[in-house]
Amino acid sequence: MRPPLTSPSPPASVPAPEHRLAATYSAVPSHEWHALLRDLAASDASLPVAFALLPFLHRHRLCFPLDLLLSSLLHSLSVSGRLLPHSLLLSFPPSLSDPPSPLLLNSLLAASAAASRPAVALRLLSLLREHDFLPDLASYSHLLASLLNTRDPPDAALLERLLGDLRESRLEPDAPLFSDLISAFARAALPDAALELLASAQAIGLTPRSNAVTALISALGSAGRVAEAEALFLEFFLAGEIKPLTRAYNALLKGYVRIGSLKNAEQVLDEMSQCGVAPDEATYSLLVDAYTRAGRWESARILLKEMEADGVKPSSYVFSRILAGFRDRGDWQKAFAVLREMQASGVRPDRHFYNVMIDTFGKYNCLGHAMDAFDRMREEGIEPDVVTWNTLIDAHCKGGRHDRAMELFEEMRESNCPPGTTTYNIMINLLGEQERWEGVEAMLSEMKEQGLVPNIITYTTLVDVYGRSGRYKEAIDCIEAMKADGLKPSPTMYHALVNAYAQRGLADHALNVVKAMKADGLEVSILVLNSLINAFGEDRRVVEAFSVLQFMKENGLRPDVITYTTLMKALIRVEQFDKVPVIYEEMITSGCAPDRKARAMLRSALRYMKHMRVA
């Protein structure tokens, strides 16, 4: 039976002094108490006083029902973008609202969403179900808002969990909720799921908002699926009743830039001009990015001049895209030329530009230059954000400067920028590589205490570091804990565990992981099968290694150069040198170009064969 929705009756016995105090306030109208609570909630310093006053008002029925008061107070917090501190919520005695009403839980969920706290919002959604309340569409809208209002893309596993919960509740999404779902899956780089949701909406006569369609076009373009992006653009904008805005054109342009189609990218700019749609800074940024990636630095400079002539002053972001293009092509030295061009144009570097510059230097292990850029941005009064700190810490981790990475993490803690999920993932990986297991557990606990939800990358990192260190039980426990949380392990996670077993020659364990992967409905990739071949090879079980090759062929999976190289290594391990040239020949015949390692394997086998003939 569903619990009552009203708060319980106040206790019969109350101390006499409190009774007398309450009597003196009995004439105060309810709206005055409401105004007082709202004023107290306006400041973090007086917020605890507001919540301490609630039980008193409730016990003596001086104001509205308690859940209504709490909901009103939480609404005031959400409007100002603030969230009720978790510690304060947990300190409420159960007698205040036992069980909590759906009104209260939905108000908390809305406040969590407004403050971009998806972990708290997810817990509140679970509480609704635990108390046998049926979540409404607003609950899901609030939760999606919390996922969409963050800088990072939504976590794919969380979205799938949320969508599964929505379907289980048998609620029929409306057009706004469909739009939010499409946008969320598109931002999470899951265009197929977003396309499926779009088809579901259209099947019941709903048209998603244009921003959702734009997000989907952008996701398809980012995935290189430009033909589908074009078709969607044509269906909704050019052939439909919706006039395409600049953002829609930019989403299509992004796809052309992604596949390096400069001609089509330039045609988008021409079409915008013909349709009377003004290009904005993002439009020019994408084209500048395309020219830079193609090595046409002079064309990019000419476009910057055209941009200024059209009254669109290039911002720091445009120059950051130029810098990113050079970074991705390996021309990190041109960072200084970009900075000079920027200064000549009278544009001041912003936080994003410095983040790209730090990342550029970090990727090429120029940590001194990275720190110089970091110091310079702070000297210019630009506060580092979570991306800045993550980039800098990660660069020092990858550069082997582990102690300095820990120091930077401590500096970040002491700054006004709290670590995010990505930060903790970086630190868990760092501590795991050093086999500092107590530190790994402490970092994971701290992450959860901050209201951050471990994501796929967190669990994959844990499985990887535990597996590589031979702590297989902990690695498997992570996978089970992830499943218990309703998250689906990724192929990358299983591959990390198979590879860990392979390094130790534990072929049977590796095979069991592959079987578990298939049982979870995941496709076994070439990467996983190559690691399984390696596991059999390290275990000197050549027949089973070749049976994996046969499995690949029978299931339409094309062996790659790593497949054949790993098989050659397995043959050399068991001294079957004469079979190595046969595998090498098969590799060439199948269309795989031998790499340096494959050629080294062949030379090694031929050398052993020659030595054996001489002996």
Residue pairs with C-beta under 8 A, 6 or more apart in sequence:
2 132
2 133
3 99
3 131
3 132
5 101
5 102
5 103
6 65
6 67
6 101
7 58
7 65
7 66
7 67
7 96
7 97
7 101
8 95
8 97
8 98
10 58
10 59
10 60
10 61
11 59
11 95
14 22
14 59
14 60
18 56
18 59
19 60
22 56
22 59
22 60
22 62
25 60
25 62
26 60
26 62
28 62
30 62
30 63
30 64
33 57
33 62
33 63
34 63
34 64
34 69
34 72
36 53
37 50
37 53
37 54
37 69
37 72
37 73
38 72
38 73
38 76
39 46
40 46
40 47
40 49
40 50
40 53
41 47
41 50
41 73
41 76
41 77
42 76
42 80
44 82
47 84
47 85
47 88
48 88
50 73
51 73
51 84
51 88
51 92
54 66
54 69
54 70
54 73
54 96
55 93
55 96
56 62
57 63
57 66
57 69
58 66
58 69
58 96
63 69
64 72
66 96
66 97
67 97
67 100
67 101
67 103
67 104
68 103
70 97
70 104
70 107
71 103
71 104
71 106
71 107
74 84
74 104
74 107
74 108
74 110
74 111
75 107
75 110
75 111
77 83
77 84
77 111
77 114
78 107
78 110
78 111
78 113
78 114
78 115
79 114
81 114
81 115
82 111
82 115
83 111
83 112
83 114
83 115
83 117
83 120
84 108
84 111
86 120
86 451
89 108
97 104
99 131
100 127
100 131
102 128
102 133
105 124
105 127
105 128
105 131
105 133
106 128
106 136
106 138
106 139
106 142
108 120
108 124
109 121
109 124
109 125
109 128
109 139
109 142
109 143
110 138
110 142
112 118
112 120
112 121
112 124
112 142
112 146
113 121
113 142
113 143
113 145
113 146
113 149
114 145
114 146
115 146
116 146
116 149
116 150
117 146
117 451
118 143
118 146
118 147
118 150
118 158
118 453
119 451
119 452
119 453
120 451
121 142
121 143
121 146
122 143
122 158
122 162
122 453
125 135
125 139
125 143
125 165
128 134
128 135
128 139
129 135
129 165
134 169
135 165
135 169
135 171
136 171
137 171
137 173
137 174
137 177
140 162
140 166
140 171
140 173
140 177
141 176
141 177
141 180
143 162
144 162
144 177
144 180
144 181
144 184
145 180
147 154
147 155
147 158
147 159
147 184
148 154
148 180
148 183
148 184
148 187
151 386
151 387
152 420
152 421
152 422
153 187
153 188
153 189
154 184
154 185
154 187
154 188
155 188
155 453
155 455
155 456
156 188
156 189
156 190
156 456
157 455
157 456
157 487
157 488
158 453
158 455
158 487
159 184
159 185
159 188
159 190
159 193
160 193
160 488
161 486
161 487
163 181
163 193
164 486
166 173
172 204
173 181
173 201
174 206
175 201
175 206
175 207
175 208
175 209
176 209
178 197
178 198
178 200
178 201
178 206
178 208
178 212
179 208
179 209
179 211
179 212
180 212
181 194
181 197
182 194
182 197
182 198
182 201
182 208
182 212
182 213
182 215
182 216
183 211
183 212
183 215
183 216
185 191
185 193
185 194
185 197
185 219
186 194
186 212
186 215
186 216
186 218
186 219
187 215
187 219
189 219
189 222
189 223
190 219
191 216
191 219
191 220
191 223
191 225
191 228
194 215
194 216
194 219
195 216
195 228
198 208
198 212
198 213
198 216
201 207
201 208
210 236
210 237
210 242
210 245
210 248
211 247
213 232
213 236
213 237
213 248
214 245
214 247
214 248
214 251
215 251
216 232
217 229
217 232
217 233
217 248
217 251
217 252
217 255
218 229
218 250
218 251
218 254
218 255
220 226
220 228
220 229
220 232
220 255
221 229
221 251
221 252
221 253
221 254
221 255
221 256
221 258
222 254
222 255
222 258
224 255
224 258
224 259
225 255
226 255
226 256
226 258
226 259
226 261
229 251
229 252
229 255
230 252
230 255
233 244
233 248
233 251
233 252
236 242
237 243
237 244
237 248
238 244
244 275
244 277
245 277
246 272
246 277
246 278
246 279
246 280
246 282
246 283
247 282
249 268
249 271
249 272
249 277
249 279
249 283
250 280
250 282
250 283
250 286
252 268
253 265
253 268
253 269
253 283
253 286
253 287
254 286
256 262
256 264
256 265
256 268
256 290
257 265
257 286
257 287
257 289
257 290
257 293
260 290
260 293
260 294
262 290
262 291
262 294
265 286
265 287
265 290
266 287
269 279
269 283
269 287
272 278
272 279
272 283
273 279
279 310
279 312
280 312
281 312
281 314
281 315
281 317
281 318
284 303
284 304
284 307
284 312
284 314
284 318
285 317
285 318
285 321
286 321
287 303
288 300
288 303
288 304
288 318
288 321
288 322
289 321
289 322
289 324
289 325
291 297
291 299
291 300
291 303
292 300
292 321
292 322
292 325
292 326
292 329
293 325
293 328
293 329
295 329
300 322
301 341
304 314
304 318
304 345
307 313
307 314
307 318
308 314
308 345
313 347
314 345
314 347
315 347
315 350
316 342
316 347
316 348
316 349
316 350
316 352
316 353
317 350
317 352
317 353
319 338
319 341
319 342
319 347
319 349
319 353
320 352
320 353
320 355
320 356
322 338
322 341
323 334
323 335
323 338
323 353
323 356
323 357
323 360
324 356
324 360
326 332
326 334
326 335
326 338
326 360
327 335
327 356
327 359
327 360
327 363
330 364
332 360
332 361
332 363
332 364
332 366
335 357
335 360
335 361
339 349
339 357
342 349
342 353
348 380
349 357
349 377
349 380
349 382
350 382
351 377
351 382
351 383
351 384
351 385
351 388
354 373
354 374
354 376
354 377
354 382
354 388
355 385
355 387
355 388
355 391
357 373
358 370
358 373
358 374
358 388
358 391
358 392
358 395
359 391
359 395
361 367
361 369
361 370
361 373
361 395
362 370
362 391
362 392
362 394
362 395
362 396
362 398
362 399
363 395
365 395
365 398
365 399
367 395
367 396
367 399
367 401
370 392
370 395
371 392
374 384
374 388
374 392
377 384
377 388
378 384
383 415
383 416
383 417
384 392
384 415
384 417
385 417
386 417
386 418
386 419
386 420
386 422
386 423
388 417
389 408
389 409
389 412
389 415
389 417
389 419
389 423
390 420
390 422
390 423
390 426
392 408
393 405
393 408
393 409
393 412
393 423
393 426
393 427
394 405
394 426
396 402
396 404
396 405
396 408
397 405
397 426
397 429
397 430
402 430
402 434
405 430
406 430
409 419
409 423
409 427
412 419
412 423
413 419
418 450
419 427
419 450
420 452
421 447
421 452
421 453
421 454
421 455
421 457
421 458
422 457
424 443
424 444
424 446
424 447
424 452
424 458
425 455
425 457
425 458
425 461
427 443
428 440
428 443
428 444
428 458
428 461
428 462
428 465
429 461
429 464
429 465
431 437
431 439
431 440
431 443
432 440
432 461
432 462
432 464
432 465
432 466
432 469
433 465
435 469
437 471
440 462
440 465
444 454
444 458
444 462
447 454
447 458
448 454
456 487
456 490
456 493
459 478
459 479
459 481
459 482
459 487
459 489
459 493
460 490
460 492
460 493
460 496
462 474
462 475
462 478
463 475
463 478
463 479
463 493
463 496
463 497
464 493
464 496
464 500
466 472
466 474
466 475
466 478
466 500
467 475
467 496
467 497
467 499
467 500
467 501
468 500
468 503
470 500
470 504
472 497
472 500
472 501
472 509
475 497
475 500
476 497
479 489
479 493
479 497
482 488
482 489
482 493
483 489
488 520
489 520
489 522
491 517
491 522
491 523
491 525
491 528
494 513
494 514
494 516
494 517
494 522
494 528
495 525
495 527
495 528
495 531
497 513
498 510
498 513
498 514
498 528
498 531
498 532
498 535
499 531
499 534
501 507
501 509
501 510
501 513
501 535
502 510
502 531
502 532
502 534
502 535
502 538
503 538
504 538
505 535
505 538
505 539
505 540
506 535
506 539
507 532
507 535
507 536
507 538
507 539
507 541
507 544
510 531
510 532
510 535
511 532
511 535
514 524
514 528
514 529
514 532
517 524
517 528
518 524
526 552
526 557
526 558
526 559
526 560
526 562
526 563
529 548
529 551
529 552
529 557
529 563
530 560
530 562
530 563
530 566
532 548
533 545
533 548
533 549
533 563
533 566
533 567
533 570
534 566
534 569
534 570
536 542
536 544
536 545
536 548
536 570
537 545
537 566
537 567
537 569
537 570
537 573
538 573
540 573
540 574
542 570
542 571
542 574
542 576
545 566
545 567
545 570
546 567
549 559
549 563
549 567
551 557
552 558
552 559
552 563
553 559
558 590
559 587
559 590
559 592
560 592
561 587
561 592
561 593
561 594
561 595
561 598
564 583
564 584
564 586
564 587
564 592
564 598
565 595
565 597
565 598
565 601
567 583
568 580
568 583
568 584
568 598
568 601
568 602
568 605
569 601
571 577
571 579
571 580
571 583
571 605
572 580
572 601
572 604
572 605
572 608
575 608
577 605
577 606
577 608
577 609
577 612
578 605
578 609
580 601
580 602
580 605
580 606
581 602
581 605
581 606
584 594
584 598
584 601
584 602
587 594
587 598
588 594
594 602
